[in-house]
Amino acid sequence: MSHSSEPRPMTARRSGPLTGVATVPGDKSISHRALILGALSVGETRITGLLEGQDVLDTAKAMAAFGAKVERLGDGEWSVHGVGVGGFSEPEGVIDCGNSGTGVRLIMGAVATTPITATFTGDASLSRRPMARVTDPLAQFGAQITAREGGRLPITIQGAADPLPVRYRTPVASAQIKSAILLAGLNVPGETVVIESEPTRDHSERMLAGFGADIRTETTDEGHVITLQGRPELRAQPVAVPRDPSSAAFPVAAALIVPGSEIRVPGVSRNPTRDGLYVTLLDMGADIAFENEREEGGEPVADLVVRHGPLQGVTVPAERAASMIDEFPILSVIAAFAEGTTVMNGVAELRVKESDRIDAMARGLEANGVRVEETKDSLTVHGMGRVPGGGTAVTHLDHRIAMSFLVLGLATVAPVSIDDGDPIATSFPGFLPLMQGLGADLG
């Protein structure tokens, strides 16, 4: 997918009851990590359920550029023959990570302690996003880093030949910062330590342990502390990628707000560091049942059964934000149909995602008749039950903004349009047919 193509306007219209099974893609965060750790392992890693959105495909291309043998075997099934920790070779060209903040930040971490030079770039949206939060700690390992003004892409990293172990406290709650440091720490003698004030999604820790790394987590007076012993021999592993709770949020939200709906969403990750949206929806009175709870690929999963019903506004505590940071856009849509006011706290990180998501959601909701208020670190949505719609939302090349407003339009009085649906393919290439299969009127 290229964001240089012509914009693709789309419209969603008030729909009848949504019914059926919504089989959402594999988890994006886990898909990135499976490819990267497979490339840093010895032997062949077989991955099933890989998300084949553009973000993840760009990471697959990057791993091949660094010398791993990466092959697509079938639908969601991939093989990665790794080069081992410290085995990356210097790429011949620039590494283009497209729209993926996760991909570029994690790959930069994996490169920072290998004595090669690589240049990273991305699309217009990614090139506006802050990278210093990752490159600053990577420089502490000894990597030489050259970036555009403001620490932005394109960025060239000359990996450290004699890397030093790092002990680092993250300034903001970010799994990407933590994961980049841990990946850099793999090729460093001694212990690399990351300290978080609040725990963030722990896919990296789980997967590193699964591949054979010596990693431990503990809660101390300092905070949430992750310690990694450097220079392990990672062993290739089969990885079954669970289904993405962030992608599942869109059909779940649609079923909650469209009267008469009942859908099933199978095999969704219930990782407690990613579960904040679903905890919040239950607080709002959402009719969601979690069935067939089990473990797949080291991650807890369940089948979700979702029914339409009345919802109440709630206050989301700031300490929950890290576990649902990608889901606030769709939560603000759900909140528009709830009774009362929903206040989302601790969301400043949304301002440096693919877009300023607080501003994008606020302006789009206002354009569709919903009253909102925002601060630097909060978004308040005043629920109104019957939402007028009739407006056009600007997506700012952001896939989650695009999908959120298409879901909004399924239950508004008048249709809701977006200026460009093309970015949806970065994370959820099957979004349109999946939603249409449930009965949604959009396109």
matplotlib code that plots the C-alpha trace (Angstrom):
import matplotlib.pyplot as plt

x = [0.0, 1.2, 0.0, 1.0, -2.0, -5.2, -7.4, -10.2, -13.3, -15.7, -19.1, -20.9, -24.7, -27.1, -27.4, -29.7, -28.6, -25.1, -24.9, -22.4, -18.8, -16.1, -12.7, -10.2, -6.6, -3.6, -2.2, -0.1, 2.3, 3.0, 3.4, 6.1, 7.9, 7.6, 9.4, 12.1, 12.9, 12.7, 15.3, 17.5, 17.2, 19.1, 17.1, 13.6, 10.7, 7.3, 4.7, 0.9, -1.8, 0.6, -1.1, -0.5, -1.2, 1.3, 2.9, 3.9, 4.9, 7.3, 8.9, 9.2, 11.0, 13.3, 14.3, 15.1, 17.2, 19.3, 20.0, 17.3, 15.5, 11.8, 9.2, 5.4, 4.1, 0.4, -2.4, -0.9, 1.8, 5.4, 8.9, 11.9, 15.4, 17.3, 20.9, 21.3, 21.8, 24.4, 24.1, 22.4, 24.3, 24.4, 21.5, 22.1, 19.4, 17.3, 14.9, 11.4, 9.0, 6.0, 3.5, 4.7, 6.0, 6.3, 8.2, 10.8, 11.4, 11.8, 14.1, 16.3, 16.7, 17.7, 20.3, 21.8, 24.2, 25.4, 28.4, 26.6, 25.1, 21.5, 19.2, 15.5, 12.7, 8.9, 5.8, 4.8, 2.9, 5.7, 8.2, 6.4, 6.5, 9.0, 11.9, 14.2, 12.4, 14.0, 17.2, 18.3, 18.5, 19.9, 22.8, 23.6, 24.6, 27.2, 25.3, 26.0, 22.7, 22.0, 18.4, 16.5, 15.7, 13.5, 14.9, 12.7, 13.1, 15.1, 17.5, 20.9, 22.2, 25.8, 25.6, 27.9, 30.9, 31.6, 28.1, 27.7, 24.8, 22.2, 19.9, 17.1, 13.9, 11.3, 10.1, 6.6, 4.6, 5.6, 6.1, 7.9, 10.7, 10.9, 11.0, 13.6, 16.0, 15.5, 16.2, 19.3, 20.3, 20.3, 23.7, 25.3, 27.4, 25.9, 22.5, 20.2, 17.6, 14.4, 12.3, 8.7, 6.5, 3.5, 3.7, 3.1, 2.1, 4.4, 4.5, 8.3, 9.0, 6.8, 8.2, 11.8, 11.4, 9.8, 12.8, 15.1, 16.3, 17.1, 14.6, 12.8, 10.3, 9.7, 7.9, 10.2, 10.3, 11.7, 8.7, 8.2, 11.7, 12.6, 16.1, 17.6, 20.9, 22.7, 24.1, 21.7, 21.4, 17.8, 16.2, 13.8, 10.2, 6.8, 4.7, 0.9, -0.3, -3.5, -6.1, -5.6, -7.7, -7.2, -8.7, -11.4, -12.5, -14.1, -16.6, -17.2, -18.0, -20.3, -22.2, -22.5, -24.0, -26.2, -29.5, -30.4, -26.8, -25.1, -21.8, -19.0, -15.3, -13.2, -9.7, -9.0, -6.0, -6.9, -3.4, -3.9, -1.5, -3.8, -7.2, -8.1, -10.8, -12.7, -12.4, -13.8, -16.6, -17.7, -17.6, -20.0, -22.4, -21.6, -23.0, -19.8, -19.2, -15.8, -16.1, -13.7, -10.8, -7.5, -3.8, -2.4, 1.2, 1.9, -1.0, -4.4, -7.2, -11.0, -14.0, -16.1, -19.9, -21.1, -24.7, -26.2, -27.5, -27.6, -24.3, -23.3, -20.6, -17.6, -14.3, -11.3, -8.4, -5.1, -3.3, -5.4, -4.3, -1.2, -3.3, -5.7, -3.8, -4.7, -8.4, -9.2, -10.4, -13.0, -13.9, -14.8, -17.2, -18.9, -19.0, -21.0, -23.9, -23.7, -25.9, -23.9, -20.3, -17.2, -13.9, -10.6, -7.6, -3.9, -4.1, -1.3, 0.5, -2.3, -1.0, 2.1, 0.6, 0.0, -1.8, -2.8, -5.6, -7.2, -7.6, -8.6, -11.4, -12.5, -12.9, -14.5, -17.0, -17.9, -18.5, -21.1, -22.9, -21.2, -20.0, -16.5, -13.8, -10.1, -7.0, -3.4, -4.0, -7.7, -10.7, -14.3, -17.3, -20.8, -23.0, -26.3, -27.8, -29.1, -26.1, -26.9, -23.9, -23.9, -20.3, -16.9, -14.0, -10.4, -8.3, -4.8, -3.5, -4.4, -6.0, -7.7, -9.3, -10.6, -12.1, -13.5, -15.6, -16.8, -18.1, -19.7, -21.7, -23.3, -25.6, -25.9, -29.1, -27.3, -24.3, -20.8, -18.0, -14.2, -11.8, -9.5, -10.0, -6.7, -4.7, -6.9, -4.8, -1.9, -3.4, -6.8, -6.8, -10.0, -11.9, -14.5, -15.5, -15.6, -17.9, -20.0, -20.4, -21.9, -24.4, -22.7, -23.6, -20.3, -17.9]
y = [0.0, 3.5, 6.7, 8.5, 7.1, 9.0, 9.2, 6.7, 8.4, 6.0, 6.2, 4.2, 4.2, 3.3, -0.5, -3.3, -5.8, -7.1, -10.9, -13.7, -14.5, -11.9, -13.6, -10.7, -10.7, -11.9, -9.6, -6.9, -6.4, -10.1, -10.5, -7.9, -9.5, -13.0, -12.0, -10.1, -12.7, -15.4, -13.5, -13.3, -17.0, -20.0, -22.4, -22.1, -20.3, -21.2, -18.6, -19.2, -16.6, -13.8, -10.5, -9.8, -6.0, -3.7, -2.7, -6.3, -7.0, -4.1, -5.7, -9.0, -7.2, -5.6, -8.9, -10.3, -7.2, -7.9, -11.4, -13.7, -16.0, -15.0, -17.0, -16.9, -20.5, -19.8, -17.7, -16.3, -19.0, -17.9, -19.3, -17.4, -18.9, -16.7, -15.5, -15.6, -12.8, -10.3, -12.0, -9.2, -8.3, -4.7, -4.1, -2.9, -0.3, 1.9, 0.1, 1.5, 0.8, 2.4, 3.5, 1.3, 3.0, -0.5, -1.9, 0.9, 1.3, -2.4, -3.0, 0.0, -1.6, -4.9, -3.2, -0.8, -3.3, -5.0, -3.3, -2.5, 0.7, 1.0, 3.9, 3.8, 5.8, 5.7, 7.3, 10.9, 10.0, 8.0, 10.6, 13.1, 10.8, 11.2, 8.8, 10.3, 8.5, 5.3, 6.6, 8.3, 5.1, 3.2, 5.7, 4.8, 1.3, 3.0, 3.3, 6.3, 7.8, 10.6, 11.9, 14.7, 17.7, 16.7, 13.2, 12.2, 9.9, 9.3, 8.0, 6.3, 4.0, 2.8, -0.1, -0.3, -2.6, -2.9, -2.2, -1.4, -2.7, -0.1, 0.5, 2.8, 4.2, 4.9, 8.5, 7.5, 4.3, 2.8, -0.9, 0.2, 2.0, -1.0, -3.5, -1.6, -1.5, -5.2, -6.2, -4.0, -5.8, -9.2, -8.5, -6.9, -8.6, -8.4, -7.3, -4.8, -3.4, -1.5, 0.3, 1.3, 3.3, 1.4, -2.0, -1.9, -4.7, -7.6, -9.4, -8.9, -10.4, -13.4, -14.1, -13.5, -16.1, -18.5, -18.2, -19.0, -15.7, -15.3, -12.5, -11.8, -9.2, -8.0, -5.2, -3.2, 0.2, 1.6, 0.3, -2.5, -3.8, -6.1, -7.6, -9.3, -11.3, -10.5, -12.8, -15.7, -18.2, -17.8, -21.1, -21.0, -21.7, -22.2, -19.1, -19.2, -15.6, -14.9, -12.6, -8.9, -7.3, -3.9, -5.1, -7.0, -3.7, -2.5, -5.2, -5.4, -1.7, -2.0, -4.8, -2.7, 0.4, -1.1, -2.2, -5.9, -7.0, -10.2, -11.4, -13.8, -12.9, -16.1, -16.4, -12.9, -12.2, -11.5, -10.5, -8.4, -5.7, -5.3, -5.8, -2.3, -1.6, -4.7, -3.9, -0.5, -1.8, -4.1, -1.1, 0.6, -2.3, -3.8, -7.3, -9.2, -12.8, -14.5, -18.1, -21.0, -19.3, -21.0, -20.3, -20.0, -19.2, -18.3, -15.8, -16.1, -16.0, -16.3, -16.2, -13.0, -13.0, -9.4, -8.2, -4.7, -3.1, 0.1, 1.6, 4.1, 6.7, 6.1, 7.7, 5.8, 6.0, 7.2, 4.1, 2.0, 4.0, 1.9, -1.3, 0.3, 3.1, 2.0, 1.6, 5.1, 6.2, 3.5, 3.9, 7.6, 6.3, 3.9, 6.7, 8.9, 6.3, 5.8, 7.6, 10.2, 11.4, 9.4, 10.8, 9.3, 10.2, 9.7, 9.8, 12.3, 9.5, 9.6, 12.9, 11.3, 8.2, 7.9, 11.2, 13.4, 11.0, 13.2, 16.1, 13.8, 12.1, 15.4, 17.2, 14.2, 13.7, 17.4, 17.2, 14.5, 16.4, 15.0, 17.4, 16.8, 18.5, 17.9, 18.7, 17.7, 14.5, 13.8, 13.5, 13.8, 12.6, 13.6, 10.6, 11.4, 8.0, 9.3, 10.6, 12.9, 12.0, 13.6, 14.8, 13.9, 12.9, 13.6, 10.5, 12.0, 8.7, 6.9, 3.5, 3.6, 6.9, 5.7, 2.5, 4.3, 6.8, 4.1, 2.2, 5.5, 5.8, 2.4, 3.7, 7.5, 9.1, 10.3, 8.7, 9.4, 9.7, 9.6, 11.4, 8.3, 4.6, 3.5, 3.5, 0.7, -1.8, -1.2, -3.2, -4.7, -5.4, -7.5, -4.9, -4.0, -7.6, -8.7, -5.8, -6.2, -9.9, -9.0, -6.8, -3.4, -0.9, 0.7, 1.2]
z = [0.0, -0.8, 0.8, -2.4, -4.1, -4.5, -1.4, -1.2, 0.4, 2.1, 3.8, 6.5, 6.8, 9.5, 9.4, 10.6, 13.3, 12.8, 13.1, 12.5, 13.2, 13.0, 12.4, 12.9, 11.9, 13.9, 16.6, 15.0, 18.0, 18.2, 14.4, 14.4, 17.3, 15.9, 12.6, 14.5, 17.0, 14.4, 12.4, 15.6, 16.3, 15.2, 13.0, 11.4, 13.1, 11.7, 12.3, 11.9, 12.0, 11.1, 10.3, 6.6, 6.8, 5.3, 8.6, 9.2, 5.6, 5.8, 8.9, 7.0, 4.1, 6.6, 8.2, 4.8, 4.1, 7.2, 6.0, 7.4, 4.9, 5.1, 3.2, 2.9, 2.9, 2.9, 4.3, 7.5, 7.5, 7.3, 7.7, 9.1, 9.0, 11.5, 11.6, 15.3, 17.9, 16.5, 13.0, 11.0, 7.9, 6.5, 4.2, 0.6, 0.6, 2.9, 5.3, 4.6, 7.5, 5.8, 8.4, 11.3, 14.4, 16.1, 13.2, 12.9, 16.6, 17.3, 14.3, 15.3, 18.7, 17.1, 15.0, 17.5, 19.1, 15.9, 14.1, 10.9, 9.4, 8.4, 7.3, 8.2, 6.6, 6.4, 5.0, 5.6, 8.8, 10.3, 9.4, 11.6, 14.7, 17.5, 17.5, 20.0, 22.8, 21.3, 19.8, 23.0, 25.0, 22.0, 21.9, 25.5, 24.3, 22.1, 18.8, 16.6, 15.4, 12.9, 12.6, 11.0, 13.2, 16.2, 16.1, 13.2, 10.2, 8.1, 10.7, 10.2, 12.9, 13.1, 15.5, 18.5, 17.9, 21.7, 23.2, 26.9, 29.1, 29.9, 32.9, 31.7, 33.2, 30.5, 30.6, 29.3, 29.3, 26.0, 25.1, 22.0, 24.0, 26.4, 23.5, 21.5, 24.5, 25.2, 21.6, 21.7, 25.0, 23.3, 21.8, 24.9, 27.5, 31.0, 32.1, 30.4, 32.7, 31.8, 34.6, 34.0, 36.3, 34.9, 33.2, 29.4, 27.1, 27.8, 24.4, 24.1, 27.5, 26.9, 23.5, 24.5, 27.2, 24.8, 22.4, 25.3, 26.6, 30.3, 31.2, 34.5, 35.7, 39.2, 41.0, 43.3, 44.9, 41.6, 39.7, 37.2, 36.4, 33.5, 33.5, 30.4, 30.4, 27.2, 24.4, 24.7, 21.8, 20.8, 19.7, 16.8, 17.9, 16.4, 17.0, 16.9, 16.7, 18.6, 17.1, 17.7, 20.5, 18.9, 15.5, 17.4, 19.0, 15.8, 15.2, 19.0, 19.0, 16.0, 17.7, 20.9, 19.2, 16.4, 17.9, 17.7, 17.0, 18.3, 17.0, 18.0, 17.7, 18.1, 19.5, 20.8, 23.0, 26.6, 27.6, 30.8, 29.5, 26.4, 28.1, 29.2, 26.6, 27.5, 31.2, 30.4, 28.3, 31.1, 33.4, 31.0, 31.2, 27.8, 27.1, 26.4, 27.3, 27.3, 26.3, 25.7, 27.5, 26.7, 25.9, 22.4, 21.6, 25.2, 25.3, 27.0, 24.5, 24.5, 22.2, 22.6, 22.3, 22.0, 22.1, 21.7, 24.9, 27.0, 28.0, 30.7, 30.6, 32.8, 33.9, 32.6, 35.1, 33.8, 35.1, 32.6, 29.6, 28.7, 28.4, 25.9, 24.2, 20.7, 21.6, 22.8, 19.3, 19.1, 22.8, 22.0, 19.3, 21.8, 24.4, 22.0, 22.2, 26.0, 28.5, 30.4, 30.1, 29.4, 30.5, 29.2, 31.3, 30.7, 26.9, 26.1, 24.2, 21.6, 20.4, 18.9, 17.3, 13.5, 14.0, 16.9, 17.7, 20.4, 18.0, 15.1, 17.1, 18.7, 15.4, 13.7, 16.5, 16.5, 12.8, 13.5, 16.2, 19.3, 22.1, 23.2, 25.4, 25.3, 27.3, 26.6, 28.5, 28.4, 26.1, 27.3, 25.2, 26.1, 25.2, 23.5, 22.6, 19.2, 17.3, 14.3, 12.0, 8.6, 8.8, 7.2, 9.3, 8.3, 8.9, 8.7, 7.2, 10.4, 10.1, 13.5, 12.9, 9.6, 11.0, 14.1, 12.1, 9.7, 12.8, 14.1, 10.8, 11.3, 14.1, 13.4, 12.0, 8.8, 7.1, 8.2, 5.6, 5.9, 3.5, 3.0, 3.8, 2.2, 5.4, 6.9, 5.0, 7.3, 10.1, 9.0, 5.2, 5.5, 7.4, 4.7, 3.7, 7.4, 8.4, 5.3, 6.0, 9.4, 7.7, 7.9, 5.2, 4.4, 1.5]

ax = plt.figure().add_subplot(projection="3d")
ax.plot(x, y, z, "-o")
ax.set_aspect("equal")
plt.show()
